[in-house]
Amino acid sequence: MKRRLLLFGLLCVMALVGTAWAGPPLPGVYSSTDIGGVIPPGRYSEGWGPGGGALLAGTTLNCGSWDGTNFGLVWRYICATQLTNAVLILDTVDGSGNGQRTWKCTYSGGTFWLSGTGPWANGDPDYPGVFDSYIEFETELYSGGIVVGAVTTVQASAHFDHYPTTCMSYGIGSGQRVGTTDLSQVEPPNYPPFLQAGTCAPVMPLGAWWNMNGVTLLITNGCTVPTRASTWGALKTLYR
């Protein structure tokens, strides 16, 4: 029995050694190349099922860096899901149906991932984490009562799985909608698939796809954040 206990103890110590991490991502401000920075801008999709929509509860995000050839090699986030229907906060559409409407969309959950080879590299192979808050402001452009375009900005915050006191602020300065199934358009193959809320499975039949520019990641040390269970396994499965 003593030998078994000793063996069990050694295995536990070996397991702890195997989960050692080199260090948290390096603090700094990392912006996308389109605004003079060092990381690629990105692309993303919004997925929903029949009866859903971009501004309705259940819409789920799938996003990653885009260098012109490769998707998601530097940074990614998935599975943030809209909690409730969007809230209208500005409406300038006139009697002729021309103008803008801006909506506030609040998302919950979602995981992110930074490559260990990015400019924040500090010895780990990668840096996964979870979002603590995610707010999107989407502005629809109307002409004659018809939506002819949409742009978005994002404000979000997150923390890292293995370094819970290292935080990241995430922002999109300018997202432009490229297409949507609402207009009977078909998503091109080089945009991320539409995800299902909860499962993160790429099975949703409907959605919209976007380009994102003006991406900024701010990584800081010493912050205090809530502890939440990570769903990083879903992201690894999706991109395996």
N, C-alpha and C positions, 0 to 999 in steps of 0.2 A: 504493500500500500504506500509506504514512504517513497519507494522508487517511482511509483505512478504519480504521486503528488509532485515530486521533484521534476519529473519529465513534463508534467502539465505546466509547472511554473516556468520552466525554460521556454516552452512553446509560447507562453504569454509574453515573456520578455522579447522573444524573437519577433512576435507579431507587432509589439510596440515599436521595436527598432525599424521594422519594415514600413511603418507608417510615418516615419520622421520626415519633416519637410525642411527644405533648405532655407526658406525665408519668404516673407510676403512680397507681393509685387511692389516694385519701386514706386514711391509717391511721385506724383507729377501731373501735369496737364498734357493730355495726348489728344490732339485734334487731327481731323482728316486732311488728306492731301489737297482736297479742293479748296481749303482755306489756309494752305501753307503749312500743314502739319505733317505727321509722320505715319499715320495709320490710314488704311483705305476707307473711303465712304462705304455705303452699304445698299442692300436691297432687302425688302421685306414683303410679306404677304399678310393679309387678314383673311381668316377662314371662317365660314359659317355654313349652316345647313339650310334646307328649305324653310322659308318663313323668317330667316334671319337677315342680318344686314350689318354694314360696317358700323352703324351707330347704335346697334342693339346689343343687349346683354348676350353673352355667349361667344362673341367674336374673339378669336384667338390669334395671337401674333406668332410669326416665324421670321426671324431676322438674322442677317449676318453680313460680314464685310464682303466687299466686291471689288476686286482689283482689275477688272476688265476681262478676266479669264476665269478666276477661281472664286467660289463662294465659300465664305465662312472659315477661311484659313487663319485669320488673325483674331477675330472676335465674333461671338454669336450670342443670341438670346432667343428663347422659345417659350411658348406656352403661357405667357401672360394673357389672362382672359378677362374680358370686360364684365364688370360686376353687375351693372344696371344699364338701362338705356341712357344714351348720352343726354346731357343737359344743355339746352340752348342758352348761350350767354350773350350773343350779339346777333342782331337781325337787321340788315339794311336793304332787304329785298323790297322793291317798290311795287306800285300797282301794276306795272308792266312785266313784273317777274324778273327784274334785273337787280343784281346786287350780290351780297354775301351773307352767309350764315355761319357762325362759329359755334362749335359744340365742344363741351368738355367731356372727355371719356376717361373713366377711372378703371384701371385694371388691377387685378390681384394675381399673386403667384408669379410664376415664371422663373426660369433659371438662366444664368449667363455663363459664358466661358471666355477666358482670355488665353491665347496661346503662350506657352512658356518661352517662345522665341521672339515675342513682341518687345517693344522698347521698354517695357516694365519688367523685363526678365530679371529674375533674381535666384535662379537655380532650380526651380520646380518645373516639371514638364508641362504643366498647365495650371490655371487658376480658376476653378469653378466657384459659383456662388449663387445667391438667390436675391431677388428683388424685395425690397421693403416697401417701396411705393412706386407707382407708375401712373403718371397723368399725361394724357395726350389732348392737344387742342387742334381740332380739325376744322378747317374753313372750306366750305363748299362755295363755288362760284356759279352764279345763276345767270342765264340769258334767256329771256322769254319764258321764264318758269321752269327751264330745264337745267339740270346740273351739267355744266360743261367742263368742270375741272375741280380738283381738290388739292389742298396743301395742308401740311401738318407740322407742328412742333411738339417736342416731347421733353418732359422734365421727370427724371427718375432717380432713385437712390437704391443702393444695394450693399450687401456685405459678402465677404468671401467665406466659403465653407470652412477652410482650414485656418483662417485668420479672422475670427469674428470681430476683432477690433480694428480691422482694416476695411475702410469703406470706399465705395465708388459712387460718384455722381455721374449720371449719364444724360446726355442731351442731344437732341436732333434739332439743328437750327432750321432745316428746310427739307421737308419730304414732299415729293410730287407724285400724285397718283398717275400711273402709266396706263392702267386698264382695270376693268371690272366685269365680272360676269353679269352684272345688272344691265349692262349694255350689250349683252350677247357676245362679248369678246372672249377670246380664249387665251389663257395664260401661256406665255412663252416658256420653253423648257429651261431657260437659264434664270428663272426666278424660283424662290423656295415654295414648296407645296403648301396647300391649305391644311392646317392642323385642326384636330378635333379637341374641344375643351375637355380637360381632365385626363384623357389618355395620351394626348400629344401625338396621336397617330395621324399620318398624312393622308386622310381619307375624306376630308370635306369636299363636297362637289362644287361649292360656290365660294366666291371671295374676290378680293382686289389685290393688285400688286403695285408696289411703289419703289421709287428710287429715293434714297436718303442722302442728303448732303449736310455739311456743317456739323459733323459728328464730333462731340467732345466728351472725353472720359477724364474725370478728375479723381485720382486715387489719393487718399489721405490715411494717415495712421492715427491711432489713439482715440477713435470715435467710439461711442457706445451705441449698440444697435440691438434690436430684439433678436432672440434666437428662434429660428424656424427650421422645420425639417426641409431638407433639400430634395428636389426631384431630379437631380442631375442624371440619374440612371436613364430617365426617359430621353434626355438629349443624347447620351452616348448611344442608345439604341437607334435613334433616328439617323445619326450620322455615321454609324458603324460601317 
